[in-house]
Amino acid sequence: MLYMAALAAARFNPVIRTFYQRLLAAGKPKKLALTACMRKLVLSLNFMVKNNQPWNQFVTQVS
């Protein structure tokens, strides 16, 4: 499930998409860049649960 969420985020979430494209531009393999997006999503979700906050696209910029 995390793979599909990261794949969709890399296409449609502006923050994750920019992060993904930046990694690709740096010469990282696509799978590695997508794995980094997965990690970023997990950290963002953990932050939201920890602080009892709803989804906010700017949360992903902090983590």
PyMOL Python script that loads the backbone (N, CA, C, O; Angstrom):
from pymol import cmd

cmd.read_pdbstr("""\
ATOM      1  N   MET A   1       0.819  -1.191   0.000  1.00  0.00           N
ATOM      2  CA  MET A   1       0.000   0.000   0.000  1.00  0.00           C
ATOM      3  C   MET A   1       0.866   1.259   0.000  1.00  0.00           C
ATOM      4  O   MET A   1       0.538   2.256  -0.644  1.00  0.00           O
ATOM      5  N   LEU A   2       1.953   1.195   0.719  1.00  0.00           N
ATOM      6  CA  LEU A   2       2.821   2.363   0.803  1.00  0.00           C
ATOM      7  C   LEU A   2       3.435   2.698  -0.554  1.00  0.00           C
ATOM      8  O   LEU A   2       3.610   3.867  -0.895  1.00  0.00           O
ATOM      9  N   TYR A   3       3.757   1.666  -1.316  1.00  0.00           N
ATOM     10  CA  TYR A   3       4.306   1.875  -2.657  1.00  0.00           C
ATOM     11  C   TYR A   3       3.313   2.635  -3.529  1.00  0.00           C
ATOM     12  O   TYR A   3       3.682   3.596  -4.204  1.00  0.00           O
ATOM     13  N   MET A   4       2.058   2.204  -3.513  1.00  0.00           N
ATOM     14  CA  MET A   4       1.047   2.861  -4.350  1.00  0.00           C
ATOM     15  C   MET A   4       0.782   4.294  -3.885  1.00  0.00           C
ATOM     16  O   MET A   4       0.574   5.187  -4.705  1.00  0.00           O
ATOM     17  N   ALA A   5       0.790   4.508  -2.578  1.00  0.00           N
ATOM     18  CA  ALA A   5       0.590   5.861  -2.049  1.00  0.00           C
ATOM     19  C   ALA A   5       1.739   6.777  -2.475  1.00  0.00           C
ATOM     20  O   ALA A   5       1.515   7.928  -2.848  1.00  0.00           O
ATOM     21  N   ALA A   6       2.950   6.268  -2.419  1.00  0.00           N
ATOM     22  CA  ALA A   6       4.111   7.068  -2.825  1.00  0.00           C
ATOM     23  C   ALA A   6       4.092   7.325  -4.325  1.00  0.00           C
ATOM     24  O   ALA A   6       4.458   8.409  -4.780  1.00  0.00           O
ATOM     25  N   LEU A   7       3.673   6.345  -5.079  1.00  0.00           N
ATOM     26  CA  LEU A   7       3.589   6.506  -6.527  1.00  0.00           C
ATOM     27  C   LEU A   7       2.574   7.589  -6.897  1.00  0.00           C
ATOM     28  O   LEU A   7       2.844   8.437  -7.747  1.00  0.00           O
ATOM     29  N   ALA A   8       1.415   7.554  -6.257  1.00  0.00           N
ATOM     30  CA  ALA A   8       0.393   8.579  -6.505  1.00  0.00           C
ATOM     31  C   ALA A   8       0.869   9.948  -6.027  1.00  0.00           C
ATOM     32  O   ALA A   8       0.640  10.955  -6.696  1.00  0.00           O
ATOM     33  N   ALA A   9       1.530   9.986  -4.870  1.00  0.00           N
ATOM     34  CA  ALA A   9       2.030  11.259  -4.342  1.00  0.00           C
ATOM     35  C   ALA A   9       3.107  11.843  -5.249  1.00  0.00           C
ATOM     36  O   ALA A   9       3.172  13.059  -5.429  1.00  0.00           O
ATOM     37  N   ALA A  10       3.947  10.992  -5.819  1.00  0.00           N
ATOM     38  CA  ALA A  10       5.000  11.476  -6.717  1.00  0.00           C
ATOM     39  C   ALA A  10       4.404  12.076  -7.990  1.00  0.00           C
ATOM     40  O   ALA A  10       5.051  12.882  -8.659  1.00  0.00           O
ATOM     41  N   ARG A  11       3.192  11.691  -8.320  1.00  0.00           N
ATOM     42  CA  ARG A  11       2.540  12.237  -9.511  1.00  0.00           C
ATOM     43  C   ARG A  11       1.670  13.454  -9.209  1.00  0.00           C
ATOM     44  O   ARG A  11       1.607  14.382 -10.015  1.00  0.00           O
ATOM     45  N   PHE A  12       0.991  13.459  -8.042  1.00  0.00           N
ATOM     46  CA  PHE A  12      -0.044  14.451  -7.815  1.00  0.00           C
ATOM     47  C   PHE A  12       0.169  15.393  -6.639  1.00  0.00           C
ATOM     48  O   PHE A  12      -0.419  16.475  -6.623  1.00  0.00           O
ATOM     49  N   ASN A  13       0.978  15.031  -5.663  1.00  0.00           N
ATOM     50  CA  ASN A  13       1.244  15.908  -4.527  1.00  0.00           C
ATOM     51  C   ASN A  13       2.396  16.837  -4.903  1.00  0.00           C
ATOM     52  O   ASN A  13       3.491  16.360  -5.201  1.00  0.00           O
ATOM     53  N   PRO A  14       2.172  18.163  -4.897  1.00  0.00           N
ATOM     54  CA  PRO A  14       3.224  19.074  -5.357  1.00  0.00           C
ATOM     55  C   PRO A  14       4.520  18.993  -4.547  1.00  0.00           C
ATOM     56  O   PRO A  14       5.605  19.112  -5.116  1.00  0.00           O
ATOM     57  N   VAL A  15       4.425  18.797  -3.254  1.00  0.00           N
ATOM     58  CA  VAL A  15       5.630  18.743  -2.416  1.00  0.00           C
ATOM     59  C   VAL A  15       6.415  17.468  -2.684  1.00  0.00           C
ATOM     60  O   VAL A  15       7.630  17.512  -2.876  1.00  0.00           O
ATOM     61  N   ILE A  16       5.729  16.335  -2.697  1.00  0.00           N
ATOM     62  CA  ILE A  16       6.397  15.048  -2.936  1.00  0.00           C
ATOM     63  C   ILE A  16       6.906  14.982  -4.373  1.00  0.00           C
ATOM     64  O   ILE A  16       7.992  14.456  -4.621  1.00  0.00           O
ATOM     65  N   ARG A  17       6.133  15.510  -5.320  1.00  0.00           N
ATOM     66  CA  ARG A  17       6.560  15.502  -6.726  1.00  0.00           C
ATOM     67  C   ARG A  17       7.855  16.275  -6.900  1.00  0.00           C
ATOM     68  O   ARG A  17       8.758  15.814  -7.597  1.00  0.00           O
ATOM     69  N   THR A  18       7.961  17.448  -6.274  1.00  0.00           N
ATOM     70  CA  THR A  18       9.185  18.248  -6.356  1.00  0.00           C
ATOM     71  C   THR A  18      10.367  17.499  -5.738  1.00  0.00           C
ATOM     72  O   THR A  18      11.471  17.509  -6.282  1.00  0.00           O
ATOM     73  N   PHE A  19      10.125  16.856  -4.607  1.00  0.00           N
ATOM     74  CA  PHE A  19      11.153  16.065  -3.932  1.00  0.00           C
ATOM     75  C   PHE A  19      11.618  14.921  -4.835  1.00  0.00           C
ATOM     76  O   PHE A  19      12.818  14.699  -4.995  1.00  0.00           O
ATOM     77  N   TYR A  20      10.668  14.205  -5.419  1.00  0.00           N
ATOM     78  CA  TYR A  20      10.967  13.074  -6.302  1.00  0.00           C
ATOM     79  C   TYR A  20      11.767  13.538  -7.524  1.00  0.00           C
ATOM     80  O   TYR A  20      12.766  12.912  -7.881  1.00  0.00           O
ATOM     81  N   GLN A  21      11.343  14.613  -8.156  1.00  0.00           N
ATOM     82  CA  GLN A  21      12.030  15.123  -9.345  1.00  0.00           C
ATOM     83  C   GLN A  21      13.426  15.635  -9.014  1.00  0.00           C
ATOM     84  O   GLN A  21      14.348  15.511  -9.820  1.00  0.00           O
ATOM     85  N   ARG A  22      13.577  16.211  -7.828  1.00  0.00           N
ATOM     86  CA  ARG A  22      14.900  16.688  -7.409  1.00  0.00           C
ATOM     87  C   ARG A  22      15.873  15.518  -7.246  1.00  0.00           C
ATOM     88  O   ARG A  22      17.040  15.609  -7.626  1.00  0.00           O
ATOM     89  N   LEU A  23      15.369  14.408  -6.670  1.00  0.00           N
ATOM     90  CA  LEU A  23      16.221  13.230  -6.523  1.00  0.00           C
ATOM     91  C   LEU A  23      16.595  12.639  -7.877  1.00  0.00           C
ATOM     92  O   LEU A  23      17.738  12.235  -8.086  1.00  0.00           O
ATOM     93  N   LEU A  24      15.634  12.588  -8.795  1.00  0.00           N
ATOM     94  CA  LEU A  24      15.935  12.073 -10.130  1.00  0.00           C
ATOM     95  C   LEU A  24      16.947  12.954 -10.852  1.00  0.00           C
ATOM     96  O   LEU A  24      17.832  12.454 -11.546  1.00  0.00           O
ATOM     97  N   ALA A  25      16.811  14.268 -10.684  1.00  0.00           N
ATOM     98  CA  ALA A  25      17.745  15.196 -11.322  1.00  0.00           C
ATOM     99  C   ALA A  25      19.154  15.047 -10.747  1.00  0.00           C
ATOM    100  O   ALA A  25      20.143  15.342 -11.418  1.00  0.00           O
ATOM    101  N   ALA A  26      19.231  14.586  -9.495  1.00  0.00           N
ATOM    102  CA  ALA A  26      20.531  14.374  -8.866  1.00  0.00           C
ATOM    103  C   ALA A  26      21.158  13.048  -9.293  1.00  0.00           C
ATOM    104  O   ALA A  26      22.256  12.705  -8.855  1.00  0.00           O
ATOM    105  N   GLY A  27      20.455  12.306 -10.151  1.00  0.00           N
ATOM    106  CA  GLY A  27      21.009  11.071 -10.675  1.00  0.00           C
ATOM    107  C   GLY A  27      20.661   9.824  -9.879  1.00  0.00           C
ATOM    108  O   GLY A  27      21.253   8.767 -10.096  1.00  0.00           O
ATOM    109  N   LYS A  28      19.709   9.935  -8.961  1.00  0.00           N
ATOM    110  CA  LYS A  28      19.317   8.772  -8.169  1.00  0.00           C
ATOM    111  C   LYS A  28      18.435   7.848  -9.015  1.00  0.00           C
ATOM    112  O   LYS A  28      17.686   8.325  -9.867  1.00  0.00           O
ATOM    113  N   PRO A  29      18.515   6.552  -8.790  1.00  0.00           N
ATOM    114  CA  PRO A  29      17.632   5.620  -9.501  1.00  0.00           C
ATOM    115  C   PRO A  29      16.175   5.856  -9.100  1.00  0.00           C
ATOM    116  O   PRO A  29      15.894   6.319  -7.994  1.00  0.00           O
ATOM    117  N   LYS A  30      15.261   5.535 -10.004  1.00  0.00           N
ATOM    118  CA  LYS A  30      13.844   5.797  -9.755  1.00  0.00           C
ATOM    119  C   LYS A  30      13.323   5.063  -8.525  1.00  0.00           C
ATOM    120  O   LYS A  30      12.542   5.622  -7.754  1.00  0.00           O
ATOM    121  N   LYS A  31      13.743   3.833  -8.340  1.00  0.00           N
ATOM    122  CA  LYS A  31      13.274   3.069  -7.182  1.00  0.00           C
ATOM    123  C   LYS A  31      13.762   3.679  -5.876  1.00  0.00           C
ATOM    124  O   LYS A  31      13.022   3.713  -4.892  1.00  0.00           O
ATOM    125  N   LEU A  32      14.983   4.153  -5.859  1.00  0.00           N
ATOM    126  CA  LEU A  32      15.518   4.790  -4.665  1.00  0.00           C
ATOM    127  C   LEU A  32      14.750   6.076  -4.363  1.00  0.00           C
ATOM    128  O   LEU A  32      14.420   6.347  -3.208  1.00  0.00           O
ATOM    129  N   ALA A  33      14.469   6.861  -5.391  1.00  0.00           N
ATOM    130  CA  ALA A  33      13.719   8.108  -5.210  1.00  0.00           C
ATOM    131  C   ALA A  33      12.312   7.823  -4.691  1.00  0.00           C
ATOM    132  O   ALA A  33      11.805   8.545  -3.833  1.00  0.00           O
ATOM    133  N   LEU A  34      11.685   6.771  -5.212  1.00  0.00           N
ATOM    134  CA  LEU A  34      10.349   6.419  -4.759  1.00  0.00           C
ATOM    135  C   LEU A  34      10.382   5.916  -3.314  1.00  0.00           C
ATOM    136  O   LEU A  34       9.464   6.191  -2.542  1.00  0.00           O
ATOM    137  N   THR A  35      11.420   5.191  -2.953  1.00  0.00           N
ATOM    138  CA  THR A  35      11.571   4.733  -1.572  1.00  0.00           C
ATOM    139  C   THR A  35      11.755   5.918  -0.630  1.00  0.00           C
ATOM    140  O   THR A  35      11.241   5.908   0.488  1.00  0.00           O
ATOM    141  N   ALA A  36      12.473   6.921  -1.067  1.00  0.00           N
ATOM    142  CA  ALA A  36      12.634   8.138  -0.257  1.00  0.00           C
ATOM    143  C   ALA A  36      11.295   8.848  -0.084  1.00  0.00           C
ATOM    144  O   ALA A  36      11.024   9.412   0.976  1.00  0.00           O
ATOM    145  N   CYS A  37      10.462   8.824  -1.115  1.00  0.00           N
ATOM    146  CA  CYS A  37       9.118   9.408  -1.017  1.00  0.00           C
ATOM    147  C   CYS A  37       8.267   8.622  -0.032  1.00  0.00           C
ATOM    148  O   CYS A  37       7.489   9.201   0.727  1.00  0.00           O
ATOM    149  N   MET A  38       8.417   7.298  -0.045  1.00  0.00           N
ATOM    150  CA  MET A  38       7.691   6.464   0.921  1.00  0.00           C
ATOM    151  C   MET A  38       8.086   6.849   2.346  1.00  0.00           C
ATOM    152  O   MET A  38       7.236   7.001   3.223  1.00  0.00           O
ATOM    153  N   ARG A  39       9.374   7.000   2.552  1.00  0.00           N
ATOM    154  CA  ARG A  39       9.856   7.374   3.886  1.00  0.00           C
ATOM    155  C   ARG A  39       9.328   8.742   4.291  1.00  0.00           C
ATOM    156  O   ARG A  39       8.946   8.944   5.444  1.00  0.00           O
ATOM    157  N   LYS A  40       9.303   9.669   3.365  1.00  0.00           N
ATOM    158  CA  LYS A  40       8.791  11.016   3.641  1.00  0.00           C
ATOM    159  C   LYS A  40       7.307  10.959   4.010  1.00  0.00           C
ATOM    160  O   LYS A  40       6.864  11.675   4.907  1.00  0.00           O
ATOM    161  N   LEU A  41       6.544  10.115   3.324  1.00  0.00           N
ATOM    162  CA  LEU A  41       5.129   9.959   3.658  1.00  0.00           C
ATOM    163  C   LEU A  41       4.953   9.367   5.057  1.00  0.00           C
ATOM    164  O   LEU A  41       4.109   9.829   5.825  1.00  0.00           O
ATOM    165  N   VAL A  42       5.741   8.354   5.387  1.00  0.00           N
ATOM    166  CA  VAL A  42       5.638   7.733   6.713  1.00  0.00           C
ATOM    167  C   VAL A  42       5.981   8.741   7.798  1.00  0.00           C
ATOM    168  O   VAL A  42       5.294   8.814   8.817  1.00  0.00           O
ATOM    169  N   LEU A  43       7.026   9.510   7.593  1.00  0.00           N
ATOM    170  CA  LEU A  43       7.396  10.528   8.583  1.00  0.00           C
ATOM    171  C   LEU A  43       6.302  11.579   8.727  1.00  0.00           C
ATOM    172  O   LEU A  43       6.017  12.030   9.836  1.00  0.00           O
ATOM    173  N   SER A  44       5.690  11.970   7.617  1.00  0.00           N
ATOM    174  CA  SER A  44       4.618  12.958   7.663  1.00  0.00           C
ATOM    175  C   SER A  44       3.401  12.413   8.399  1.00  0.00           C
ATOM    176  O   SER A  44       2.790  13.111   9.209  1.00  0.00           O
ATOM    177  N   LEU A  45       3.056  11.165   8.113  1.00  0.00           N
ATOM    178  CA  LEU A  45       1.913  10.545   8.791  1.00  0.00           C
ATOM    179  C   LEU A  45       2.193  10.366  10.283  1.00  0.00           C
ATOM    180  O   LEU A  45       1.307  10.568  11.113  1.00  0.00           O
ATOM    181  N   ASN A  46       3.405   9.992  10.615  1.00  0.00           N
ATOM    182  CA  ASN A  46       3.776   9.847  12.026  1.00  0.00           C
ATOM    183  C   ASN A  46       3.668  11.185  12.749  1.00  0.00           C
ATOM    184  O   ASN A  46       3.186  11.239  13.880  1.00  0.00           O
ATOM    185  N   PHE A  47       4.104  12.247  12.118  1.00  0.00           N
ATOM    186  CA  PHE A  47       4.011  13.588  12.691  1.00  0.00           C
ATOM    187  C   PHE A  47       2.561  13.984  12.925  1.00  0.00           C
ATOM    188  O   PHE A  47       2.227  14.566  13.957  1.00  0.00           O
ATOM    189  N   MET A  48       1.695  13.661  11.951  1.00  0.00           N
ATOM    190  CA  MET A  48       0.279  14.015  12.075  1.00  0.00           C
ATOM    191  C   MET A  48      -0.370  13.246  13.216  1.00  0.00           C
ATOM    192  O   MET A  48      -1.156  13.819  13.970  1.00  0.00           O
ATOM    193  N   VAL A  49      -0.059  11.957  13.360  1.00  0.00           N
ATOM    194  CA  VAL A  49      -0.634  11.153  14.437  1.00  0.00           C
ATOM    195  C   VAL A  49      -0.119  11.633  15.790  1.00  0.00           C
ATOM    196  O   VAL A  49      -0.879  11.745  16.752  1.00  0.00           O
ATOM    197  N   LYS A  50       1.167  11.912  15.850  1.00  0.00           N
ATOM    198  CA  LYS A  50       1.788  12.350  17.105  1.00  0.00           C
ATOM    199  C   LYS A  50       1.184  13.659  17.601  1.00  0.00           C
ATOM    200  O   LYS A  50       0.969  13.829  18.801  1.00  0.00           O
ATOM    201  N   ASN A  51       0.911  14.584  16.685  1.00  0.00           N
ATOM    202  CA  ASN A  51       0.398  15.901  17.058  1.00  0.00           C
ATOM    203  C   ASN A  51      -1.106  16.030  16.881  1.00  0.00           C
ATOM    204  O   ASN A  51      -1.662  17.118  17.032  1.00  0.00           O
ATOM    205  N   ASN A  52      -1.772  14.913  16.559  1.00  0.00           N
ATOM    206  CA  ASN A  52      -3.225  14.890  16.398  1.00  0.00           C
ATOM    207  C   ASN A  52      -3.707  15.977  15.428  1.00  0.00           C
ATOM    208  O   ASN A  52      -4.609  16.752  15.745  1.00  0.00           O
ATOM    209  N   GLN A  53      -3.095  16.017  14.252  1.00  0.00           N
ATOM    210  CA  GLN A  53      -3.438  17.010  13.241  1.00  0.00           C
ATOM    211  C   GLN A  53      -4.012  16.330  12.012  1.00  0.00           C
ATOM    212  O   GLN A  53      -3.633  15.205  11.688  1.00  0.00           O
ATOM    213  N   PRO A  54      -4.929  17.010  11.323  1.00  0.00           N
ATOM    214  CA  PRO A  54      -5.431  16.465  10.052  1.00  0.00           C
ATOM    215  C   PRO A  54      -4.383  16.654   8.949  1.00  0.00           C
ATOM    216  O   PRO A  54      -3.378  17.339   9.138  1.00  0.00           O
ATOM    217  N   TRP A  55      -4.642  16.034   7.800  1.00  0.00           N
ATOM    218  CA  TRP A  55      -3.724  16.154   6.660  1.00  0.00           C
ATOM    219  C   TRP A  55      -3.584  17.608   6.243  1.00  0.00           C
ATOM    220  O   TRP A  55      -4.568  18.342   6.151  1.00  0.00           O
ATOM    221  N   ASN A  56      -2.369  18.001   5.998  1.00  0.00           N
ATOM    222  CA  ASN A  56      -2.051  19.334   5.506  1.00  0.00           C
ATOM    223  C   ASN A  56      -0.851  19.154   4.590  1.00  0.00           C
ATOM    224  O   ASN A  56       0.165  18.589   4.993  1.00  0.00           O
ATOM    225  N   GLN A  57      -0.968  19.633   3.360  1.00  0.00           N
ATOM    226  CA  GLN A  57       0.119  19.401   2.412  1.00  0.00           C
ATOM    227  C   GLN A  57       1.421  20.028   2.857  1.00  0.00           C
ATOM    228  O   GLN A  57       2.487  19.605   2.410  1.00  0.00           O
ATOM    229  N   PHE A  58       1.366  21.025   3.726  1.00  0.00           N
ATOM    230  CA  PHE A  58       2.579  21.698   4.177  1.00  0.00           C
ATOM    231  C   PHE A  58       3.295  20.930   5.281  1.00  0.00           C
ATOM    232  O   PHE A  58       4.438  21.243   5.613  1.00  0.00           O
ATOM    233  N   VAL A  59       2.626  19.919   5.856  1.00  0.00           N
ATOM    234  CA  VAL A  59       3.280  19.079   6.855  1.00  0.00           C
ATOM    235  C   VAL A  59       4.449  18.353   6.219  1.00  0.00           C
ATOM    236  O   VAL A  59       5.471  18.143   6.872  1.00  0.00           O
ATOM    237  N   THR A  60       4.321  17.964   4.955  1.00  0.00           N
ATOM    238  CA  THR A  60       5.388  17.220   4.291  1.00  0.00           C
ATOM    239  C   THR A  60       6.609  18.094   4.053  1.00  0.00           C
ATOM    240  O   THR A  60       7.705  17.570   3.857  1.00  0.00           O
ATOM    241  N   GLN A  61       6.450  19.397   4.066  1.00  0.00           N
ATOM    242  CA  GLN A  61       7.600  20.287   3.898  1.00  0.00           C
ATOM    243  C   GLN A  61       8.452  20.338   5.143  1.00  0.00           C
ATOM    244  O   GLN A  61       9.661  20.553   5.058  1.00  0.00           O
ATOM    245  N   VAL A  62       7.842  20.143   6.304  1.00  0.00           N
ATOM    246  CA  VAL A  62       8.560  20.231   7.563  1.00  0.00           C
ATOM    247  C   VAL A  62       9.412  18.996   7.795  1.00  0.00           C
ATOM    248  O   VAL A  62      10.562  19.104   8.221  1.00  0.00           O
ATOM    249  N   SER A  63       8.848  17.808   7.514  1.00  0.00           N
ATOM    250  CA  SER A  63       9.563  16.577   7.833  1.00  0.00           C
ATOM    251  C   SER A  63      10.529  16.172   6.762  1.00  0.00           C
ATOM    252  O   SER A  63      11.205  15.151   6.893  1.00  0.00           O
TER     253      SER A  63
END
""", "prot")
cmd.dss("prot")
cmd.show_as("cartoon", "prot")
cmd.util.cbc("prot")
cmd.orient("prot")
